[in-house]
Amino acid sequence: MGDFASRGRTVLCKWCNQPIPQERRWFPRQYCNRRHKWRHRITETVGSILDSY
Ligand SMILES: [Zn+2]
């Protein structure tokens, strides 16, 4: 239970697993840049469409 006090936790980009420096802790960024954000979203959308077939 010692993880609760860990400050400055590193968030990894959901697309490329690259550590992202967090400037705002109240709104953590989940992607290292906008392109990766869209790529991940498109991949998820396409995946859900393919799943429905
Ligand atoms: Zn990335």
mmCIF file of the protein (N, C-alpha, C, O) and its ligand, coordinates in Angstrom:
data_MODEL
# 
_entry.id   MODEL 
# 
loop_
_entity.id 
_entity.type 
_entity.pdbx_number_of_molecules 
1 polymer     1 
2 non-polymer 1 
# 
_entity_poly.entity_id                      1 
_entity_poly.type                           'polypeptide(L)' 
_entity_poly.nstd_linkage                   no 
_entity_poly.nstd_monomer                   no 
_entity_poly.pdbx_seq_one_letter_code       MGDFASRGRTVLCKWCNQPIPQERRWFPRQYCNRRHKWRHRITETVGSILDSY 
_entity_poly.pdbx_seq_one_letter_code_can   MGDFASRGRTVLCKWCNQPIPQERRWFPRQYCNRRHKWRHRITETVGSILDSY 
_entity_poly.pdbx_strand_id                 A 
# 
loop_
_entity_poly_seq.entity_id 
_entity_poly_seq.num 
_entity_poly_seq.mon_id 
_entity_poly_seq.hetero 
1 1  MET n 
1 2  GLY n 
1 3  ASP n 
1 4  PHE n 
1 5  ALA n 
1 6  SER n 
1 7  ARG n 
1 8  GLY n 
1 9  ARG n 
1 10 THR n 
1 11 VAL n 
1 12 LEU n 
1 13 CYS n 
1 14 LYS n 
1 15 TRP n 
1 16 CYS n 
1 17 ASN n 
1 18 GLN n 
1 19 PRO n 
1 20 ILE n 
1 21 PRO n 
1 22 GLN n 
1 23 GLU n 
1 24 ARG n 
1 25 ARG n 
1 26 TRP n 
1 27 PHE n 
1 28 PRO n 
1 29 ARG n 
1 30 GLN n 
1 31 TYR n 
1 32 CYS n 
1 33 ASN n 
1 34 ARG n 
1 35 ARG n 
1 36 HIS n 
1 37 LYS n 
1 38 TRP n 
1 39 ARG n 
1 40 HIS n 
1 41 ARG n 
1 42 ILE n 
1 43 THR n 
1 44 GLU n 
1 45 THR n 
1 46 VAL n 
1 47 GLY n 
1 48 SER n 
1 49 ILE n 
1 50 LEU n 
1 51 ASP n 
1 52 SER n 
1 53 TYR n 
# 
loop_
_struct_asym.id 
_struct_asym.entity_id 
A 1 
B 2 
# 
loop_
_chem_comp.id 
_chem_comp.type 
_chem_comp.mon_nstd_flag 
ALA 'L-peptide linking' y 
ARG 'L-peptide linking' y 
ASN 'L-peptide linking' y 
ASP 'L-peptide linking' y 
CYS 'L-peptide linking' y 
GLN 'L-peptide linking' y 
GLU 'L-peptide linking' y 
GLY 'peptide linking'   y 
HIS 'L-peptide linking' y 
ILE 'L-peptide linking' y 
LEU 'L-peptide linking' y 
LYS 'L-peptide linking' y 
MET 'L-peptide linking' y 
PHE 'L-peptide linking' y 
PRO 'L-peptide linking' y 
SER 'L-peptide linking' y 
THR 'L-peptide linking' y 
TRP 'L-peptide linking' y 
TYR 'L-peptide linking' y 
VAL 'L-peptide linking' y 
ZN  non-polymer         . 
# 
_pdbx_entity_nonpoly.entity_id   2 
_pdbx_entity_nonpoly.name        ? 
_pdbx_entity_nonpoly.comp_id     ZN 
# 
_pdbx_nonpoly_scheme.asym_id         B 
_pdbx_nonpoly_scheme.entity_id       2 
_pdbx_nonpoly_scheme.mon_id          ZN 
_pdbx_nonpoly_scheme.ndb_seq_num     1 
_pdbx_nonpoly_scheme.pdb_seq_num     101 
_pdbx_nonpoly_scheme.auth_seq_num    101 
_pdbx_nonpoly_scheme.pdb_mon_id      ZN 
_pdbx_nonpoly_scheme.auth_mon_id     ZN 
_pdbx_nonpoly_scheme.pdb_strand_id   A 
_pdbx_nonpoly_scheme.pdb_ins_code    . 
# 
loop_
_atom_site.group_PDB 
_atom_site.id 
_atom_site.type_symbol 
_atom_site.label_atom_id 
_atom_site.label_alt_id 
_atom_site.label_comp_id 
_atom_site.label_asym_id 
_atom_site.label_entity_id 
_atom_site.label_seq_id 
_atom_site.pdbx_PDB_ins_code 
_atom_site.Cartn_x 
_atom_site.Cartn_y 
_atom_site.Cartn_z 
_atom_site.occupancy 
_atom_site.B_iso_or_equiv 
_atom_site.pdbx_formal_charge 
_atom_site.auth_seq_id 
_atom_site.auth_comp_id 
_atom_site.auth_asym_id 
_atom_site.auth_atom_id 
_atom_site.pdbx_PDB_model_num 
ATOM   1   N  N  . MET A 1 1  ? 0.828   -1.212 0.000   1.00 0.00 ? 1   MET A N  1 
ATOM   2   C  CA . MET A 1 1  ? 0.000   0.000  0.000   1.00 0.00 ? 1   MET A CA 1 
ATOM   3   C  C  . MET A 1 1  ? 0.864   1.264  0.000   1.00 0.00 ? 1   MET A C  1 
ATOM   4   O  O  . MET A 1 1  ? 0.363   2.362  0.243   1.00 0.00 ? 1   MET A O  1 
ATOM   5   N  N  . GLY A 1 2  ? 2.149   1.107  -0.270  1.00 0.00 ? 2   GLY A N  1 
ATOM   6   C  CA . GLY A 1 2  ? 3.033   2.265  -0.233  1.00 0.00 ? 2   GLY A CA 1 
ATOM   7   C  C  . GLY A 1 2  ? 2.964   3.096  -1.502  1.00 0.00 ? 2   GLY A C  1 
ATOM   8   O  O  . GLY A 1 2  ? 3.583   4.157  -1.584  1.00 0.00 ? 2   GLY A O  1 
ATOM   9   N  N  . ASP A 1 3  ? 2.222   2.627  -2.486  1.00 0.00 ? 3   ASP A N  1 
ATOM   10  C  CA . ASP A 1 3  ? 2.192   3.354  -3.742  1.00 0.00 ? 3   ASP A CA 1 
ATOM   11  C  C  . ASP A 1 3  ? 1.345   4.616  -3.662  1.00 0.00 ? 3   ASP A C  1 
ATOM   12  O  O  . ASP A 1 3  ? 1.434   5.487  -4.528  1.00 0.00 ? 3   ASP A O  1 
ATOM   13  N  N  . PHE A 1 4  ? 0.550   4.709  -2.654  1.00 0.00 ? 4   PHE A N  1 
ATOM   14  C  CA . PHE A 1 4  ? -0.368  5.835  -2.553  1.00 0.00 ? 4   PHE A CA 1 
ATOM   15  C  C  . PHE A 1 4  ? 0.375   7.163  -2.460  1.00 0.00 ? 4   PHE A C  1 
ATOM   16  O  O  . PHE A 1 4  ? -0.078  8.180  -2.986  1.00 0.00 ? 4   PHE A O  1 
ATOM   17  N  N  . ALA A 1 5  ? 1.512   7.140  -1.791  1.00 0.00 ? 5   ALA A N  1 
ATOM   18  C  CA . ALA A 1 5  ? 2.238   8.384  -1.550  1.00 0.00 ? 5   ALA A CA 1 
ATOM   19  C  C  . ALA A 1 5  ? 3.217   8.709  -2.674  1.00 0.00 ? 5   ALA A C  1 
ATOM   20  O  O  . ALA A 1 5  ? 3.933   9.708  -2.600  1.00 0.00 ? 5   ALA A O  1 
ATOM   21  N  N  . SER A 1 6  ? 3.255   7.892  -3.693  1.00 0.00 ? 6   SER A N  1 
ATOM   22  C  CA . SER A 1 6  ? 4.232   8.142  -4.757  1.00 0.00 ? 6   SER A CA 1 
ATOM   23  C  C  . SER A 1 6  ? 3.848   9.393  -5.538  1.00 0.00 ? 6   SER A C  1 
ATOM   24  O  O  . SER A 1 6  ? 2.765   9.477  -6.116  1.00 0.00 ? 6   SER A O  1 
ATOM   25  N  N  . ARG A 1 7  ? 4.752   10.354 -5.543  1.00 0.00 ? 7   ARG A N  1 
ATOM   26  C  CA . ARG A 1 7  ? 4.495   11.580 -6.289  1.00 0.00 ? 7   ARG A CA 1 
ATOM   27  C  C  . ARG A 1 7  ? 5.238   11.531 -7.614  1.00 0.00 ? 7   ARG A C  1 
ATOM   28  O  O  . ARG A 1 7  ? 6.162   10.736 -7.789  1.00 0.00 ? 7   ARG A O  1 
ATOM   29  N  N  . GLY A 1 8  ? 4.832   12.379 -8.541  1.00 0.00 ? 8   GLY A N  1 
ATOM   30  C  CA . GLY A 1 8  ? 5.509   12.460 -9.820  1.00 0.00 ? 8   GLY A CA 1 
ATOM   31  C  C  . GLY A 1 8  ? 5.473   11.142 -10.565 1.00 0.00 ? 8   GLY A C  1 
ATOM   32  O  O  . GLY A 1 8  ? 6.457   10.742 -11.187 1.00 0.00 ? 8   GLY A O  1 
ATOM   33  N  N  . ARG A 1 9  ? 4.360   10.484 -10.502 1.00 0.00 ? 9   ARG A N  1 
ATOM   34  C  CA . ARG A 1 9  ? 4.253   9.206  -11.195 1.00 0.00 ? 9   ARG A CA 1 
ATOM   35  C  C  . ARG A 1 9  ? 4.342   9.427  -12.709 1.00 0.00 ? 9   ARG A C  1 
ATOM   36  O  O  . ARG A 1 9  ? 3.895   10.443 -13.241 1.00 0.00 ? 9   ARG A O  1 
ATOM   37  N  N  . THR A 1 10 ? 4.920   8.465  -13.360 1.00 0.00 ? 10  THR A N  1 
ATOM   38  C  CA . THR A 1 10 ? 5.118   8.585  -14.794 1.00 0.00 ? 10  THR A CA 1 
ATOM   39  C  C  . THR A 1 10 ? 3.944   7.960  -15.539 1.00 0.00 ? 10  THR A C  1 
ATOM   40  O  O  . THR A 1 10 ? 3.504   6.852  -15.234 1.00 0.00 ? 10  THR A O  1 
ATOM   41  N  N  . VAL A 1 11 ? 3.461   8.695  -16.511 1.00 0.00 ? 11  VAL A N  1 
ATOM   42  C  CA . VAL A 1 11 ? 2.402   8.169  -17.366 1.00 0.00 ? 11  VAL A CA 1 
ATOM   43  C  C  . VAL A 1 11 ? 3.026   7.779  -18.697 1.00 0.00 ? 11  VAL A C  1 
ATOM   44  O  O  . VAL A 1 11 ? 3.807   8.536  -19.273 1.00 0.00 ? 11  VAL A O  1 
ATOM   45  N  N  . LEU A 1 12 ? 2.682   6.608  -19.172 1.00 0.00 ? 12  LEU A N  1 
ATOM   46  C  CA . LEU A 1 12 ? 3.213   6.151  -20.451 1.00 0.00 ? 12  LEU A CA 1 
ATOM   47  C  C  . LEU A 1 12 ? 2.203   6.420  -21.559 1.00 0.00 ? 12  LEU A C  1 
ATOM   48  O  O  . LEU A 1 12 ? 0.995   6.271  -21.379 1.00 0.00 ? 12  LEU A O  1 
ATOM   49  N  N  . CYS A 1 13 ? 2.728   6.816  -22.692 1.00 0.00 ? 13  CYS A N  1 
ATOM   50  C  CA . CYS A 1 13 ? 1.877   7.043  -23.849 1.00 0.00 ? 13  CYS A CA 1 
ATOM   51  C  C  . CYS A 1 13 ? 1.150   5.749  -24.194 1.00 0.00 ? 13  CYS A C  1 
ATOM   52  O  O  . CYS A 1 13 ? 1.750   4.674  -24.232 1.00 0.00 ? 13  CYS A O  1 
ATOM   53  N  N  . LYS A 1 14 ? -0.143  5.868  -24.442 1.00 0.00 ? 14  LYS A N  1 
ATOM   54  C  CA . LYS A 1 14 ? -0.930  4.659  -24.709 1.00 0.00 ? 14  LYS A CA 1 
ATOM   55  C  C  . LYS A 1 14 ? -0.592  4.061  -26.060 1.00 0.00 ? 14  LYS A C  1 
ATOM   56  O  O  . LYS A 1 14 ? -0.929  2.914  -26.351 1.00 0.00 ? 14  LYS A O  1 
ATOM   57  N  N  . TRP A 1 15 ? 0.080   4.857  -26.882 1.00 0.00 ? 15  TRP A N  1 
ATOM   58  C  CA . TRP A 1 15 ? 0.378   4.345  -28.208 1.00 0.00 ? 15  TRP A CA 1 
ATOM   59  C  C  . TRP A 1 15 ? 1.797   3.776  -28.288 1.00 0.00 ? 15  TRP A C  1 
ATOM   60  O  O  . TRP A 1 15 ? 1.998   2.672  -28.794 1.00 0.00 ? 15  TRP A O  1 
ATOM   61  N  N  . CYS A 1 16 ? 2.770   4.526  -27.794 1.00 0.00 ? 16  CYS A N  1 
ATOM   62  C  CA . CYS A 1 16 ? 4.156   4.104  -27.972 1.00 0.00 ? 16  CYS A CA 1 
ATOM   63  C  C  . CYS A 1 16 ? 4.843   3.793  -26.646 1.00 0.00 ? 16  CYS A C  1 
ATOM   64  O  O  . CYS A 1 16 ? 6.034   3.480  -26.633 1.00 0.00 ? 16  CYS A O  1 
ATOM   65  N  N  . ASN A 1 17 ? 4.117   3.873  -25.531 1.00 0.00 ? 17  ASN A N  1 
ATOM   66  C  CA . ASN A 1 17 ? 4.656   3.533  -24.216 1.00 0.00 ? 17  ASN A CA 1 
ATOM   67  C  C  . ASN A 1 17 ? 5.853   4.400  -23.832 1.00 0.00 ? 17  ASN A C  1 
ATOM   68  O  O  . ASN A 1 17 ? 6.738   3.969  -23.093 1.00 0.00 ? 17  ASN A O  1 
ATOM   69  N  N  . GLN A 1 18 ? 5.863   5.588  -24.328 1.00 0.00 ? 18  GLN A N  1 
ATOM   70  C  CA . GLN A 1 18 ? 6.927   6.512  -23.992 1.00 0.00 ? 18  GLN A CA 1 
ATOM   71  C  C  . GLN A 1 18 ? 6.522   7.303  -22.755 1.00 0.00 ? 18  GLN A C  1 
ATOM   72  O  O  . GLN A 1 18 ? 5.393   7.787  -22.682 1.00 0.00 ? 18  GLN A O  1 
ATOM   73  N  N  . PRO A 1 19 ? 7.414   7.444  -21.787 1.00 0.00 ? 19  PRO A N  1 
ATOM   74  C  CA . PRO A 1 19 ? 7.065   8.217  -20.594 1.00 0.00 ? 19  PRO A CA 1 
ATOM   75  C  C  . PRO A 1 19 ? 6.797   9.674  -20.932 1.00 0.00 ? 19  PRO A C  1 
ATOM   76  O  O  . PRO A 1 19 ? 7.565   10.308 -21.656 1.00 0.00 ? 19  PRO A O  1 
ATOM   77  N  N  . ILE A 1 20 ? 5.711   10.191 -20.405 1.00 0.00 ? 20  ILE A N  1 
ATOM   78  C  CA . ILE A 1 20 ? 5.303   11.557 -20.693 1.00 0.00 ? 20  ILE A CA 1 
ATOM   79  C  C  . ILE A 1 20 ? 5.534   12.413 -19.462 1.00 0.00 ? 20  ILE A C  1 
ATOM   80  O  O  . ILE A 1 20 ? 5.022   12.095 -18.389 1.00 0.00 ? 20  ILE A O  1 
ATOM   81  N  N  . PRO A 1 21 ? 6.293   13.491 -19.593 1.00 0.00 ? 21  PRO A N  1 
ATOM   82  C  CA . PRO A 1 21 ? 6.441   14.409 -18.458 1.00 0.00 ? 21  PRO A CA 1 
ATOM   83  C  C  . PRO A 1 21 ? 5.134   15.113 -18.171 1.00 0.00 ? 21  PRO A C  1 
ATOM   84  O  O  . PRO A 1 21 ? 4.555   15.750 -19.051 1.00 0.00 ? 21  PRO A O  1 
ATOM   85  N  N  . GLN A 1 22 ? 4.669   14.998 -16.938 1.00 0.00 ? 22  GLN A N  1 
ATOM   86  C  CA . GLN A 1 22 ? 3.380   15.574 -16.577 1.00 0.00 ? 22  GLN A CA 1 
ATOM   87  C  C  . GLN A 1 22 ? 3.564   16.963 -15.993 1.00 0.00 ? 22  GLN A C  1 
ATOM   88  O  O  . GLN A 1 22 ? 4.249   17.151 -14.987 1.00 0.00 ? 22  GLN A O  1 
ATOM   89  N  N  . GLU A 1 23 ? 2.937   17.929 -16.646 1.00 0.00 ? 23  GLU A N  1 
ATOM   90  C  CA . GLU A 1 23 ? 3.012   19.297 -16.138 1.00 0.00 ? 23  GLU A CA 1 
ATOM   91  C  C  . GLU A 1 23 ? 1.819   19.598 -15.243 1.00 0.00 ? 23  GLU A C  1 
ATOM   92  O  O  . GLU A 1 23 ? 1.932   20.346 -14.272 1.00 0.00 ? 23  GLU A O  1 
ATOM   93  N  N  . ARG A 1 24 ? 0.700   19.022 -15.572 1.00 0.00 ? 24  ARG A N  1 
ATOM   94  C  CA . ARG A 1 24 ? -0.492  19.247 -14.757 1.00 0.00 ? 24  ARG A CA 1 
ATOM   95  C  C  . ARG A 1 24 ? -0.944  17.914 -14.181 1.00 0.00 ? 24  ARG A C  1 
ATOM   96  O  O  . ARG A 1 24 ? -1.248  16.984 -14.928 1.00 0.00 ? 24  ARG A O  1 
ATOM   97  N  N  . ARG A 1 25 ? -0.987  17.818 -12.883 1.00 0.00 ? 25  ARG A N  1 
ATOM   98  C  CA . ARG A 1 25 ? -1.361  16.534 -12.310 1.00 0.00 ? 25  ARG A CA 1 
ATOM   99  C  C  . ARG A 1 25 ? -2.876  16.365 -12.260 1.00 0.00 ? 25  ARG A C  1 
ATOM   100 O  O  . ARG A 1 25 ? -3.383  15.260 -12.066 1.00 0.00 ? 25  ARG A O  1 
ATOM   101 N  N  . TRP A 1 26 ? -3.592  17.479 -12.438 1.00 0.00 ? 26  TRP A N  1 
ATOM   102 C  CA . TRP A 1 26 ? -5.061  17.348 -12.381 1.00 0.00 ? 26  TRP A CA 1 
ATOM   103 C  C  . TRP A 1 26 ? -5.618  16.898 -13.736 1.00 0.00 ? 26  TRP A C  1 
ATOM   104 O  O  . TRP A 1 26 ? -6.781  16.506 -13.831 1.00 0.00 ? 26  TRP A O  1 
ATOM   105 N  N  . PHE A 1 27 ? -4.790  16.955 -14.779 1.00 0.00 ? 27  PHE A N  1 
ATOM   106 C  CA . PHE A 1 27 ? -5.258  16.470 -16.074 1.00 0.00 ? 27  PHE A CA 1 
ATOM   107 C  C  . PHE A 1 27 ? -4.114  15.757 -16.774 1.00 0.00 ? 27  PHE A C  1 
ATOM   108 O  O  . PHE A 1 27 ? -3.470  16.322 -17.658 1.00 0.00 ? 27  PHE A O  1 
ATOM   109 N  N  . PRO A 1 28 ? -3.864  14.522 -16.380 1.00 0.00 ? 28  PRO A N  1 
ATOM   110 C  CA . PRO A 1 28 ? -2.720  13.803 -16.938 1.00 0.00 ? 28  PRO A CA 1 
ATOM   111 C  C  . PRO A 1 28 ? -2.878  13.538 -18.429 1.00 0.00 ? 28  PRO A C  1 
ATOM   112 O  O  . PRO A 1 28 ? -3.937  13.119 -18.896 1.00 0.00 ? 28  PRO A O  1 
ATOM   113 N  N  . ARG A 1 29 ? -1.827  13.785 -19.143 1.00 0.00 ? 29  ARG A N  1 
ATOM   114 C  CA . ARG A 1 29 ? -1.845  13.474 -20.577 1.00 0.00 ? 29  ARG A CA 1 
ATOM   115 C  C  . ARG A 1 29 ? -1.579  11.989 -20.754 1.00 0.00 ? 29  ARG A C  1 
ATOM   116 O  O  . ARG A 1 29 ? -0.726  11.424 -20.071 1.00 0.00 ? 29  ARG A O  1 
ATOM   117 N  N  . GLN A 1 30 ? -2.288  11.370 -21.645 1.00 0.00 ? 30  GLN A N  1 
ATOM   118 C  CA . GLN A 1 30 ? -2.140  9.938  -21.847 1.00 0.00 ? 30  GLN A CA 1 
ATOM   119 C  C  . GLN A 1 30 ? -1.410  9.618  -23.139 1.00 0.00 ? 30  GLN A C  1 
ATOM   120 O  O  . GLN A 1 30 ? -1.171  8.452  -23.454 1.00 0.00 ? 30  GLN A O  1 
ATOM   121 N  N  . TYR A 1 31 ? -1.059  10.648 -23.880 1.00 0.00 ? 31  TYR A N  1 
ATOM   122 C  CA . TYR A 1 31 ? -0.343  10.438 -25.137 1.00 0.00 ? 31  TYR A CA 1 
ATOM   123 C  C  . TYR A 1 31 ? 0.768   11.466 -25.224 1.00 0.00 ? 31  TYR A C  1 
ATOM   124 O  O  . TYR A 1 31 ? 0.641   12.569 -24.692 1.00 0.00 ? 31  TYR A O  1 
ATOM   125 N  N  . CYS A 1 32 ? 1.881   11.103 -25.907 1.00 0.00 ? 32  CYS A N  1 
ATOM   126 C  CA . CYS A 1 32 ? 3.013   12.021 -25.966 1.00 0.00 ? 32  CYS A CA 1 
ATOM   127 C  C  . CYS A 1 32 ? 2.764   13.112 -26.993 1.00 0.00 ? 32  CYS A C  1 
ATOM   128 O  O  . CYS A 1 32 ? 3.382   14.174 -26.922 1.00 0.00 ? 32  CYS A O  1 
ATOM   129 N  N  . ASN A 1 33 ? 1.879   12.873 -27.939 1.00 0.00 ? 33  ASN A N  1 
ATOM   130 C  CA . ASN A 1 33 ? 1.514   13.959 -28.841 1.00 0.00 ? 33  ASN A CA 1 
ATOM   131 C  C  . ASN A 1 33 ? 0.147   13.683 -29.457 1.00 0.00 ? 33  ASN A C  1 
ATOM   132 O  O  . ASN A 1 33 ? -0.449  12.622 -29.273 1.00 0.00 ? 33  ASN A O  1 
ATOM   133 N  N  . ARG A 1 34 ? -0.319  14.685 -30.193 1.00 0.00 ? 34  ARG A N  1 
ATOM   134 C  CA . ARG A 1 34 ? -1.692  14.607 -30.700 1.00 0.00 ? 34  ARG A CA 1 
ATOM   135 C  C  . ARG A 1 34 ? -1.857  13.473 -31.710 1.00 0.00 ? 34  ARG A C  1 
ATOM   136 O  O  . ARG A 1 34 ? -2.908  12.837 -31.788 1.00 0.00 ? 34  ARG A O  1 
ATOM   137 N  N  . ARG A 1 35 ? -0.807  13.238 -32.470 1.00 0.00 ? 35  ARG A N  1 
ATOM   138 C  CA . ARG A 1 35 ? -0.907  12.212 -33.508 1.00 0.00 ? 35  ARG A CA 1 
ATOM   139 C  C  . ARG A 1 35 ? -1.145  10.836 -32.880 1.00 0.00 ? 35  ARG A C  1 
ATOM   140 O  O  . ARG A 1 35 ? -1.939  10.038 -33.378 1.00 0.00 ? 35  ARG A O  1 
ATOM   141 N  N  . HIS A 1 36 ? -0.445  10.581 -31.783 1.00 0.00 ? 36  HIS A N  1 
ATOM   142 C  CA . HIS A 1 36 ? -0.620  9.284  -31.129 1.00 0.00 ? 36  HIS A CA 1 
ATOM   143 C  C  . HIS A 1 36 ? -2.011  9.178  -30.520 1.00 0.00 ? 36  HIS A C  1 
ATOM   144 O  O  . HIS A 1 36 ? -2.604  8.100  -30.478 1.00 0.00 ? 36  HIS A O  1 
ATOM   145 N  N  . LYS A 1 37 ? -2.516  10.298 -30.054 1.00 0.00 ? 37  LYS A N  1 
ATOM   146 C  CA . LYS A 1 37 ? -3.867  10.281 -29.508 1.00 0.00 ? 37  LYS A CA 1 
ATOM   147 C  C  . LYS A 1 37 ? -4.861  9.854  -30.585 1.00 0.00 ? 37  LYS A C  1 
ATOM   148 O  O  . LYS A 1 37 ? -5.721  9.006  -30.348 1.00 0.00 ? 37  LYS A O  1 
ATOM   149 N  N  . TRP A 1 38 ? -4.733  10.452 -31.776 1.00 0.00 ? 38  TRP A N  1 
ATOM   150 C  CA . TRP A 1 38 ? -5.672  10.127 -32.846 1.00 0.00 ? 38  TRP A CA 1 
ATOM   151 C  C  . TRP A 1 38 ? -5.453  8.723  -33.359 1.00 0.00 ? 38  TRP A C  1 
ATOM   152 O  O  . TRP A 1 38 ? -6.403  8.012  -33.685 1.00 0.00 ? 38  TRP A O  1 
ATOM   153 N  N  . ARG A 1 39 ? -4.194  8.328  -33.429 1.00 0.00 ? 39  ARG A N  1 
ATOM   154 C  CA . ARG A 1 39 ? -3.933  6.959  -33.907 1.00 0.00 ? 39  ARG A CA 1 
ATOM   155 C  C  . ARG A 1 39 ? -4.580  5.936  -32.978 1.00 0.00 ? 39  ARG A C  1 
ATOM   156 O  O  . ARG A 1 39 ? -5.167  4.950  -33.423 1.00 0.00 ? 39  ARG A O  1 
ATOM   157 N  N  . HIS A 1 40 ? -4.461  6.192  -31.689 1.00 0.00 ? 40  HIS A N  1 
ATOM   158 C  CA . HIS A 1 40 ? -5.052  5.254  -30.743 1.00 0.00 ? 40  HIS A CA 1 
ATOM   159 C  C  . HIS A 1 40 ? -6.565  5.257  -30.856 1.00 0.00 ? 40  HIS A C  1 
ATOM   160 O  O  . HIS A 1 40 ? -7.207  4.208  -30.805 1.00 0.00 ? 40  HIS A O  1 
ATOM   161 N  N  . ARG A 1 41 ? -7.127  6.448  -31.011 1.00 0.00 ? 41  ARG A N  1 
ATOM   162 C  CA . ARG A 1 41 ? -8.584  6.539  -31.129 1.00 0.00 ? 41  ARG A CA 1 
ATOM   163 C  C  . ARG A 1 41 ? -9.076  5.863  -32.393 1.00 0.00 ? 41  ARG A C  1 
ATOM   164 O  O  . ARG A 1 41 ? -10.086 5.159  -32.377 1.00 0.00 ? 41  ARG A O  1 
ATOM   165 N  N  . ILE A 1 42 ? -8.360  6.076  -33.493 1.00 0.00 ? 42  ILE A N  1 
ATOM   166 C  CA . ILE A 1 42 ? -8.764  5.457  -34.763 1.00 0.00 ? 42  ILE A CA 1 
ATOM   167 C  C  . ILE A 1 42 ? -8.651  3.943  -34.650 1.00 0.00 ? 42  ILE A C  1 
ATOM   168 O  O  . ILE A 1 42 ? -9.522  3.209  -35.117 1.00 0.00 ? 42  ILE A O  1 
ATOM   169 N  N  . THR A 1 43 ? -7.572  3.483  -34.028 1.00 0.00 ? 43  THR A N  1 
ATOM   170 C  CA . THR A 1 43 ? -7.405  2.043  -33.869 1.00 0.00 ? 43  THR A CA 1 
ATOM   171 C  C  . THR A 1 43 ? -8.550  1.458  -33.049 1.00 0.00 ? 43  THR A C  1 
ATOM   172 O  O  . THR A 1 43 ? -9.084  0.397  -33.375 1.00 0.00 ? 43  THR A O  1 
ATOM   173 N  N  . GLU A 1 44 ? -8.916  2.158  -31.989 1.00 0.00 ? 44  GLU A N  1 
ATOM   174 C  CA . GLU A 1 44 ? -10.021 1.673  -31.166 1.00 0.00 ? 44  GLU A CA 1 
ATOM   175 C  C  . GLU A 1 44 ? -11.328 1.658  -31.945 1.00 0.00 ? 44  GLU A C  1 
ATOM   176 O  O  . GLU A 1 44 ? -12.108 0.711  -31.845 1.00 0.00 ? 44  GLU A O  1 
ATOM   177 N  N  . THR A 1 45 ? -11.565 2.716  -32.723 1.00 0.00 ? 45  THR A N  1 
ATOM   178 C  CA . THR A 1 45 ? -12.808 2.806  -33.498 1.00 0.00 ? 45  THR A CA 1 
ATOM   179 C  C  . THR A 1 45 ? -12.875 1.693  -34.525 1.00 0.00 ? 45  THR A C  1 
ATOM   180 O  O  . THR A 1 45 ? -13.885 1.001  -34.646 1.00 0.00 ? 45  THR A O  1 
ATOM   181 N  N  . VAL A 1 46 ? -11.782 1.529  -35.267 1.00 0.00 ? 46  VAL A N  1 
ATOM   182 C  CA . VAL A 1 46 ? -11.754 0.476  -36.281 1.00 0.00 ? 46  VAL A CA 1 
ATOM   183 C  C  . VAL A 1 46 ? -11.938 -0.887 -35.627 1.00 0.00 ? 46  VAL A C  1 
ATOM   184 O  O  . VAL A 1 46 ? -12.645 -1.747 -36.153 1.00 0.00 ? 46  VAL A O  1 
ATOM   185 N  N  . GLY A 1 47 ? -11.303 -1.078 -34.487 1.00 0.00 ? 47  GLY A N  1 
ATOM   186 C  CA . GLY A 1 47 ? -11.423 -2.355 -33.788 1.00 0.00 ? 47  GLY A CA 1 
ATOM   187 C  C  . GLY A 1 47 ? -12.846 -2.628 -33.370 1.00 0.00 ? 47  GLY A C  1 
ATOM   188 O  O  . GLY A 1 47 ? -13.320 -3.759 -33.477 1.00 0.00 ? 47  GLY A O  1 
ATOM   189 N  N  . SER A 1 48 ? -13.536 -1.602 -32.892 1.00 0.00 ? 48  SER A N  1 
ATOM   190 C  CA . SER A 1 48 ? -14.922 -1.815 -32.455 1.00 0.00 ? 48  SER A CA 1 
ATOM   191 C  C  . SER A 1 48 ? -15.822 -2.065 -33.649 1.00 0.00 ? 48  SER A C  1 
ATOM   192 O  O  . SER A 1 48 ? -16.785 -2.825 -33.556 1.00 0.00 ? 48  SER A O  1 
ATOM   193 N  N  . ILE A 1 49 ? -15.513 -1.426 -34.775 1.00 0.00 ? 49  ILE A N  1 
ATOM   194 C  CA . ILE A 1 49 ? -16.319 -1.661 -35.985 1.00 0.00 ? 49  ILE A CA 1 
ATOM   195 C  C  . ILE A 1 49 ? -16.124 -3.098 -36.461 1.00 0.00 ? 49  ILE A C  1 
ATOM   196 O  O  . ILE A 1 49 ? -17.081 -3.787 -36.813 1.00 0.00 ? 49  ILE A O  1 
ATOM   197 N  N  . LEU A 1 50 ? -14.865 -3.533 -36.463 1.00 0.00 ? 50  LEU A N  1 
ATOM   198 C  CA . LEU A 1 50 ? -14.591 -4.892 -36.917 1.00 0.00 ? 50  LEU A CA 1 
ATOM   199 C  C  . LEU A 1 50 ? -15.220 -5.909 -35.965 1.00 0.00 ? 50  LEU A C  1 
ATOM   200 O  O  . LEU A 1 50 ? -15.627 -6.996 -36.376 1.00 0.00 ? 50  LEU A O  1 
ATOM   201 N  N  . ASP A 1 51 ? -15.293 -5.536 -34.686 1.00 0.00 ? 51  ASP A N  1 
ATOM   202 C  CA . ASP A 1 51 ? -15.885 -6.459 -33.722 1.00 0.00 ? 51  ASP A CA 1 
ATOM   203 C  C  . ASP A 1 51 ? -17.373 -6.659 -33.968 1.00 0.00 ? 51  ASP A C  1 
ATOM   204 O  O  . ASP A 1 51 ? -17.924 -7.721 -33.679 1.00 0.00 ? 51  ASP A O  1 
ATOM   205 N  N  . SER A 1 52 ? -18.018 -5.624 -34.505 1.00 0.00 ? 52  SER A N  1 
ATOM   206 C  CA . SER A 1 52 ? -19.471 -5.701 -34.661 1.00 0.00 ? 52  SER A CA 1 
ATOM   207 C  C  . SER A 1 52 ? -19.859 -6.538 -35.868 1.00 0.00 ? 52  SER A C  1 
ATOM   208 O  O  . SER A 1 52 ? -21.014 -6.941 -36.004 1.00 0.00 ? 52  SER A O  1 
ATOM   209 N  N  . TYR A 1 53 ? -18.907 -6.798 -36.736 1.00 0.00 ? 53  TYR A N  1 
ATOM   210 C  CA . TYR A 1 53 ? -19.234 -7.652 -37.881 1.00 0.00 ? 53  TYR A CA 1 
ATOM   211 C  C  . TYR A 1 53 ? -19.383 -9.115 -37.511 1.00 0.00 ? 53  TYR A C  1 
ATOM   212 O  O  . TYR A 1 53 ? -19.657 -9.946 -38.377 1.00 0.00 ? 53  TYR A O  1 
HETATM 213 ZN ZN . ZN  B 2 .  ? 3.346   8.262  -28.122 1.00 0.00 2 101 ZN  A ZN 1 
# 
